[in-house]
Amino acid sequence: MISNRRYWFLLLLIFTAYLIGMCATLLENDSAQFAVMAMRMFQENDFINLFKGPNEYLDKPHMHYWLAALSYKIFGLHDWAYRIPAILATLVGAYSCYGLGKLLYNSDTGRLASLIFMTAQTIVLSVIDVRTDAVLTASAIFAIWQLASYIENKKLFHIVLGAIGTGVAFSTKGQIALLVVGLPLLCHLGYTRKWERFLSWKVLVALLVFAVTIAPMLYAYYHQFDLHPEKVIRGRGDRSGIFFIFWEQSFERLSGKDIGKNSSDYFFFFHTFLWVFLPWTVVAILAIINRIKTLFKQRFSFRPHSEFLTVGGIVFIFAIISFAQFKLPHYLNITIPLFSVLSAAYLHDLQQLFKEKTLKVLLGVQYFILAIVFIATVLIAFYVFKFENVWHYAWMIPLMAMGIGYSLKREGYFYRIITVSAFAAIILNMVMNVHFYPSLLKYQAGSEMAKVIRHDGIPTENIYKLSERYTWSLDFYNQNPLKISSIEGIRNKKDIWVYATDEELKNLHANGFDWDKQYTKSDFRITRLQAKFLDPATRKKVLRKMHLVHIY
């Protein structure tokens, strides 16, 4: 393993990138949407009912929103406060990767698994574009670690902590948590033949603890939905929140019923994985192939210092989520801790078994990834969004120099693989968080218009929109959701502001409205980047306009 000094230095650098990203403007849609949903909880002191805009929200449980609202209570209504639960959860997830790696293999594997987890691209992104996955991922891997520890040593302490972790995961995203925790553990039990561990009174205690942990969430669902069969949710009445979270939720996602379909590509997560686990993707692929080959050679017979928990969990989770008709890249986050432990074990084995040829090839691959990162950062800094602040060079040049320096350092392949890979993640995400996202978010009209509103002292309670089109970032930074109206609804109102699209502005003018002040901001769906937007020469062709007008 690399020295303690270098290990903590690399963790400090990636954590610095995390902290810088915490201060970025919230991204639409999901991150800003969830922040607004938690904001309503905080402002109205209502921790029971979930709303998405004006509509009752059934889709996801409450834990993520409770944690965000609690953070608002402690720190105030800020974008960085919304991200605090995610970054704390990520640290728990990293420590749990260490714990699981140490349990299944050894301390060095655990330490490396933690570093791999912290530098995986989708994990870094999950602390910037915060959704429910940071809390889900951390609580799930914590539960797996603790329940696997119980299987190994039968201590009540571990199974109780595992039950709490599973309960938090279930209260964050529902049934998928039970699959994510349960499938790797079933693989572990099957491989170690320790089924008798769950024929114990301690399991009953754990089930009771799990029930107590999820009780607040179940009560909130019951209070909001089961007590009100008259409510119509997604076109259906008589909806039971309890039945939904225990049965309907995951089947809706698998079938695409009610929430819609966005992909029938069964290989979506396979090609998505190529970027979400950067810079460790190739290591992970080789690790999976190697472990599966070894298991088949051994005919899945139990061997000391071997395990089936990680690769079995990955294979079964991949198989299940690949059949879902609604897919998004961040759904893979739940598998990243397992990939991290498996990849760390593979690299550690290569070093211990003196597989110099394989390590040399892997080092060449990681050099190539670092080179791609260098090219990408130069393009971002000097073409996509040009550096305007000369102080950016003060951190970018030393970071790139250190990356090159460690690449050229005369030391073992194993040590260079770890260091070069970590630096690839650090350099890329420092450039993204310090420069790319702040530049990109200038094209998010809602948050940019909120700056105008705050600067000019425009009363937020007098701002209307003419449709139910969501305006999450504007709602959050105004700290007051826009009122929804229509052209007829505002006809007799005076001294009001209207936030409108080009088409809505034309309709206002056609219906006899006039205004004496107008602010305009460029707008783009920034979470759906495309080549025409990234190219400064064609960017204007894909931009929309949003307007704020004062009707007197």
N, C-alpha and C positions, 0 to 999 in steps of 0.2 A: 504494500500500500504506500501511497505517497506520504511524505512527512506530515506531521501534525500542522506545522507552520503553513505549508502550502495548502493543505486541506482547508483549514479555517480561512485562509486568505481567499481562496476561490469561493467559499460559501459567503464570505463577507461581500465580495464583489457582486455576486448574483443577488444577494439580499439588498444591496444598495440599489440595484436596478428595480427590485420590487418596490422599495420605498419611494423612488422617484416616480414610478408608475402610479402610485397611490394618489398622487396629486393631479393626475390627468383628468380632463373633463370626461364625464360619463358618456359612454357610447350608446347610441340607439341601435337596435330597439331594446333587447332584453335587459341589459344592465340598467339603463335609465328607467325602463318600465318597472323593474323590481324595486329600484330605489324610491320611485314615486309611490308604489304600493305600500312600502314600509313607512314612507313619509306620512301617508294618510293615517296609518296606525298611530304613529307618534303624535301627530297634531290633534287627532280626535280622541286619543287615549283609548282606542278601541282595538284590543288585541285578539278579539274573537272573530270578527268578520273580515274576510278578504275580498277586496274589490280590484278589478282591473278597469281603471277609469270609472265610468258610471255603472259598470256591470259586475254582478256577483261572479266571483272567481272560484272555480271548482278544481281546476287542473292540477295544482301542486299543493302539498301540505304547507304548514305554517312556519316551520323552524327557521328557514332562511330569513323570512320577513321579521320574525320575532327578534332574531339576533341583530339585524340591521336597525330595527326600531330601538332596541336596547342601546346600541352604539350611539344613536342619535340622542337618546336620553342622557348619556354620559358625556358625549363630546360635542353635541350640537348638530345641526342639520348641515352637514358638509359632505362633499363627494368622498373625501378621504375617510370620513367616519363610516360611510357605507361600506368601504372596502376593508375596514379593520377586521371584522369577523373572518373574511376570506383569507387574509394574510396570516392570522392566528391559526386558522384551520390548516392552512398549508404547512405551517411549522409543525403542527401535530402530525400531519400526514408524513412529513419528512422523518420525524422521530419514530413514527410507527414503522416506516420502511427499514430504519436502522434496527428496530426491535425484531421485526420479522426476519430480516436477513441474518441477524445474529442467532435467532432461534433455529432457523433451518440450516444455517451454514456456520458462520463464525463472525466475530466482531468486525474484521476487515471488510467482509462482504456487506455487512450492515451499514458500515460507514460509507462505502462506495454507493450502495443503493440509495442512501439519503441524498448524496450529491447528484446522482443521475436524476432522481425525482425532482429535485429543486431546479435543475437546468433543462428539463424537458420543455420544449417550446409551448405545448398546450397548458402546462402547469403555470409557467410564467404569465401566459396570456390570461389565465383564469383569475389572476389577482388584479389584472387591469380591467378586463371586460368581465366583471363579476356577475355570475349567475348562481344557480343553486349548486353547481357541481363542486365548488371548492369544499363546502361543508360536507356534501355527500361523500366525496372521495376520501377526505380525511377521516370521517367517522367510520366509513366502511373498512378502510385498511387498519384502523385502530381496533375495530371489532375482530377482524380476521386475526390480527396479531395476538390479541388477548385470548380468543377462543382456541387458537392453535396452541397457545401456551397452556391452556387448561388441558387440552388433549395430551400434552406431553407430561404435565406434572400433577394434574387433577386438583389444583388448588381452587378453592371457592372464590378467592379474590379475583382470579383471572376470568372465570366464567361470568361473574357479576359485572365486571368492567366490560366484557364482551357484549353482554346483554344491553348495557347502557349505550355503548357505541352503535349497536344494531338499531336500538330504539331511536337514537338521534338521526341515523341515516334514513330510517323509515319515515320519520317525522319531517324529513327534508324533501324526499322525492317519491315516497311510496314504495310500491311492490318491488321495483327494480333493486332496492337496497337489500331485500331478502335474497334475491338471486345473486347479487354481487358478493354478499357475505357467505351465503350458503353453498354455492357451487364450488369455490376453492376448498372449503372445509370438507365437503363430501369427498372431493378428490383426495384430500389429505387422509381422511379416515379410511377410504378404500385402499390407499396405498400402504398405510401403516398397519392396517387391520386392527385398529383400536376402537372398534364400534362400542365396546363395553363402557367406554368413557361416558357415553350418554345414557347409560342405564344406571342412573344415580339420582338421589334426592336433590343433588346440587342443580340438576337440570330444571327441576320444578321451581327452585329458587330463582334461577335465571329467567324462566318464563314469567314469573311474577314481576321481577325487576323490569323486564321488557315491557310488560303490560302497563306498569306504573309510568315508565318513561314516555310511552306513546299516548297515555291517557289525556294530557292537556290538548294534544292535537285532535284526538277523537272527540273530545268534548266540544271543541270549537267547530268541527265539522257538523256534529249533531245539532248544536245550537243554531248554526247558520242555515242548515239545509233540512235535516230530518224533522225539525220542529215546524218547518214551513213548507209543506207539500204543495202549496199554491204557487211557489216560485217556479218560473220557467227558465231553465238553464240550457242554453244551446238548443232551443226549440222544444225541449222536453220538460214536462212538469213532474211533480212527485219524485224528485231526485233525493236519494239518500246519500249523504256524505260518507257515512260509515261503509255502506255497500260499495260506493264508488272507490274508496281508497283501498279496500280489501279485495276487490274483484274487478271492477270495470276499468280502472285507470290504465293498467298496462295493456289490456286487450284492445283498448281504444288506440293506443300508440302502435301496437303491432298491426292492427287492421287499417289504421288511418281514419276510422269512423269518428265523426264529430269534429276532430281536430284537423282533418285534411291529410292529404298525401303529398309528399314532396320528393320521394325517390323510391323506385321499385328496383334499383340497382343493388343486387345482392352482394356485390363486391365494393360497395361504397366505402365501407370502413377499412377495407384492405388498402385501397389507394390513398385514403385519407391518412392512414397511419404513417405513410411515408413522410409526411411533414409534421404531424403532431408530436412525434417522438424525437425529432431532430434535437441535437446532433447525434443521437444514439441509435438511429433507426437500423442501420446495417448491423450493428452489434446485436440488437434485439432479434433481428431475423435469423442471424447465425445461431444465436443462443437457443431459439425455439427449435430450429432444425436439429441442432446437436442434441438437445434434451429429448426430443421425440425419438430420434434414432437410438439413443442410449436406452430409453425405456423399452423400446421394442426388442432390442438385443437382450435385455434382461427379462423380457417377457413380463414386465410390470411387477416383478418380484421385489420385495422391499430390500433396499441396501442402505446401510448407514451412510450418512453424509450425502444422501440423495433425497429428492422430494418430487411430488407430483402436484403439490398445491398450486404453484404459480402457473406452470404451463397448462395444467388441466383447467384451472379457473379461466385463463385467457381463452383457450379454445372454446369452451362451452359458452362463455359470455359473448364472444364474437359470433358464434353460431346463432344465438338467440337474437341479439340486437340487429344482426344482418337481415333478419326476416321482417323487421319492422318496416312499415310503409312510410313512416315519418322519421327522418334521420337528420342529425346535425353533427358536425365534427366533434363538438365538445362532449358528446355521449361517450366517446372513447376515454375520457378522463378517468373513469372508474377503473379502467384496466391499467393505467400508468404505474401505480405502485407495484403491481405484480410484474409488469415488464421491467421495472427498475431493479427489483430483487433478482429476477432471473438473469438479466444482463450483467449485473454486478457479479453474480456467482460464476457466470461463463468467463468473464474477464479474469477473475481471480483464479479459476481453474487453469486457464491458459498460462498464467504466470507460474503457478505452482508446478505445472507439468512441463514447463520449459518448451511450450509450443511456439518457438521463435518465428517460424515461417508464417504461421497464422497471425501472430501479433504484428509482424512486419507488414503483411497485407492490410490488416486493419488500420495500422498507422497511416499507410498510404491513403486509405479511404478517408480517414479523419483529416488528413492534410487537404484532401480535395474539398471536403465540406468546409474547412476553415477558409480555403481560397474562395469558394462560392460566397461565403459570408463577407469576406473582404470586398468582393465585387459588388454584392448587394448593398453594403453600407456606403460604398463610394457612389453608386448610382442614386441612393436615397439622398445622400448629403450634397451631391453636386449636380443632380439632374432632376429627380422627381420633385423634391423640395430643397432648393439650394440653401446652404448655410447662410444665414444673415448675421449671426452672432459669432464674432471671431473667438469668443471664449469656448466655443464648442471644440476648437482644436486642442484646447488645454487638457481635455480628458480623452478625446478620441485618439490622438496621435500616440500618447503613452500606452493606452490600452492595446492598440494594434502593434506597437513596438514590443510590448511584453508577450503578446501572442506569438510574434515572430521569434522572439528570443527563446521562449520555451520550446518552440518547434525545432530550433537549431541546437538546443542544448544536448550535450553528449551524455545521455542516460538511457536506461532500458526502454524498450518499446512500450511496455506496459505503462510506465510512468508518463511517457509522452502522450500516449493515447488519452489518458484521463485528463491531463492538463490541457492539451490542444482542444479536446472536445468541450471542456468547460469554458475555455476562452472563446470558442465559437459562439456558445450560447450567451456569454457575458457581453461580448462586443455587439452582437446583433441586437440584443434586448436593451442595452444602454442606448444605442442609436435610435431604436424604436421609441423608447420611453422618453428620452430627452428631446429628440428632434422630430421623429416621424409623426407620432400621435398628436403632439401639439400643433404641427402644421396641418395634418389631416383634419383635425377637428375644427379648423377655421371654415370648413365646408359643411359643418353641421349647423344648419340655420337656426334651430331652436336655441341651442346654448349660446350662439353668437348674438341672437336677438335679445336674449336675457341680459347680456352685458349692456346693450343699448338701453333697455328698460331700466336697469339699475342705475346707469350713468345719468340718465335724464330724469330720474325720479318719477317715471310713469306709474300710476297706481295700478297694481296687478289685478285688483278686484274689478277694474273697468275694462278688462281685455276679453274679447269674445273670439270664438272661431265658428265657422258656418257649417261645420259637419262634425261627425264623430271621429274624423281622422285623428289618430293619436299624435300628441305633441309632447312626448315624455321629457325630453331634455329641457324644453322651455318651461314645462310645469315644475320640474325639480328646481331649476335655478331661480325661477320666480317664487318658489316655495308656496305656490298657489296654483292649482290646476285651472286652465282656461275654462271659462263658461261656454257651454255649447248652446248655440242659438241658430236662427235662420235669418234670411233677409227680411222676412215679414216680422220676425221676432224683435229685430233691432230698429224697425222703421221709425218708431216714435221715441227712440232713445237719443239723448244728446250727450256730448262730451264723452264719447266712448272710443275705444280702440278696437280694431279688428285685425286679426292675424290671418292672412289669406294667401292662397295660391294665385298664379296668374289668372286662371279661369275664374276663380271666385272674385277677383278684383274686377274683371270684365263684367261679371254679373251685377256687382254692386253699381258700377257705372251705368249699366243698361237699365237698372231699376231706379235711377234718379239720385243716387247717393253721390255726395262730393266730400272731399277731405282736404284739409289744409296742411297736413304733415304726412310724410311717407318715409319709411325706412325699408331698405331692401337688402337681403342677404342671399348669397349663393347657397345652394343646398344640394347634397348628394347623399345617397344611402351608403355611408362610409364603411359599413360592415360587409358590403358586397362590392369590393374593389374590382375594377376592370382595367384593361390596358389603356383604353381611351382616356380614362381619368388620370392614370399615373403618368401619362405622356403630357407634359405641359403644353405641347403644340395642339393637342386635341381636347384638352380638359374642358374648355368652355362649351364644347358641343354636347356634353353629357350633364351639364349643370342645370338645375332648376332654380327658380327664384321664389323666395318667400317674402311677403310684404307685411309690414305693420303700418296701418293707416289710422289717422285720427279723424273721426267723424264729429263735426262740431254742430 
